[in-house]
Structure formats: structure tokens, C-alpha cells
Amino acid sequence: MSYKFSTIIEKDKHGYYAFCPALDGCHSQGDTLEEVMENMKEALSLYISTLSETELQELSIKQIFSTVLEVQVA
């Protein structure tokens, strides 16, 4: 069975960092975008394998949206 979880990926001078806000402590890193995505899939898989079916159902329906907002600074 597959599940979808919102994942945040950030890039800095050291590489990429990813985390899943719905799963406290579930995070990974990588040198490239492809690497961090593969590493994060593994982290998600390992994390959700520790959850009960009830926990998994509750956490997998949580959606997180991201956008960019432009603001004026006086």
C-alpha cells in the first residue's frame, strides 16, 4: 500500500534537507535533489512502518500547502 505525505525540501550551500511536518522527527538530507528525495522516501517508509494503522490513517490525511507571498516593506 502507498501513502502520500507532504514533504518540505530546503536547499543551502551544504546541499538539500528534507522533512515531513506531519511525522515529527522524520527528516533526511542529500547532496542533490534526487538524492534527498530518495533518502526521504526511505526515511518515510521506515517511519510509517513503526505506526499503528490508526496513527497512519490519521497522519496520512493531513495536507500541508506551501506558497510564496509578496509583501511590501515600508
C-alpha positions as CSV (number, residue, x, y, z in Angstrom):
1,M,0.0,0.0,0.0
2,S,1.3,3.5,-0.7
3,Y,0.7,6.8,1.2
4,K,1.4,10.4,0.3
5,F,3.0,12.8,2.8
6,S,3.7,16.5,2.4
7,T,7.4,17.0,2.5
8,I,9.4,20.2,2.7
9,I,12.8,20.4,0.9
10,E,15.2,23.2,1.5
11,K,18.5,23.9,-0.3
12,D,21.5,25.7,1.2
13,K,25.2,25.8,0.5
14,H,25.7,22.4,2.0
15,G,23.1,20.5,-0.1
16,Y,19.5,19.6,0.5
17,Y,17.5,19.0,3.6
18,A,14.0,17.4,3.7
19,F,11.5,16.9,6.5
20,C,7.9,15.8,6.8
21,P,5.9,18.1,9.1
22,A,3.2,15.5,9.8
23,L,5.8,13.0,11.1
24,D,7.7,14.5,14.0
25,G,11.4,13.8,13.6
26,C,11.2,12.4,10.1
27,H,13.9,14.0,8.0
28,S,16.8,13.4,5.7
29,Q,19.4,15.1,3.6
30,G,21.3,14.7,0.3
31,D,23.9,16.4,-2.0
32,T,21.4,16.6,-4.9
33,L,17.6,17.0,-5.2
34,E,17.3,13.4,-6.5
35,E,19.4,12.1,-3.6
36,V,17.4,13.9,-0.9
37,M,14.1,12.7,-2.4
38,E,15.3,9.1,-2.5
39,N,16.7,9.4,1.1
40,M,13.4,10.9,2.2
41,K,11.3,8.1,0.7
42,E,13.4,5.7,2.7
43,A,13.0,7.7,5.9
44,L,9.2,7.9,5.4
45,S,9.0,4.2,4.8
46,L,10.9,3.4,7.9
47,Y,8.9,5.9,10.0
48,I,5.5,4.7,8.9
49,S,6.4,1.1,9.5
50,T,6.5,2.0,13.2
51,L,3.0,3.4,13.2
52,S,-0.2,1.7,14.1
53,E,-2.9,1.5,11.4
54,T,-4.9,4.2,13.3
55,E,-2.0,6.5,13.6
56,L,-1.1,6.0,9.9
57,Q,-4.7,6.8,8.8
58,E,-4.8,9.9,10.9
59,L,-1.4,11.2,9.8
60,S,-1.7,10.4,6.1
61,I,-4.8,12.6,5.6
62,K,-3.0,15.8,6.8
63,Q,-2.2,18.1,3.9
64,I,0.3,20.9,4.0
65,F,0.4,23.6,1.4
66,S,3.2,26.0,0.5
67,T,3.1,29.2,-1.4
68,V,5.2,32.3,-2.0
69,L,3.8,35.6,-0.8
70,E,5.0,39.0,-1.9
71,V,4.9,41.7,0.8
72,Q,5.7,45.4,0.7
73,V,8.1,46.8,3.3
74,A,7.9,50.4,4.1
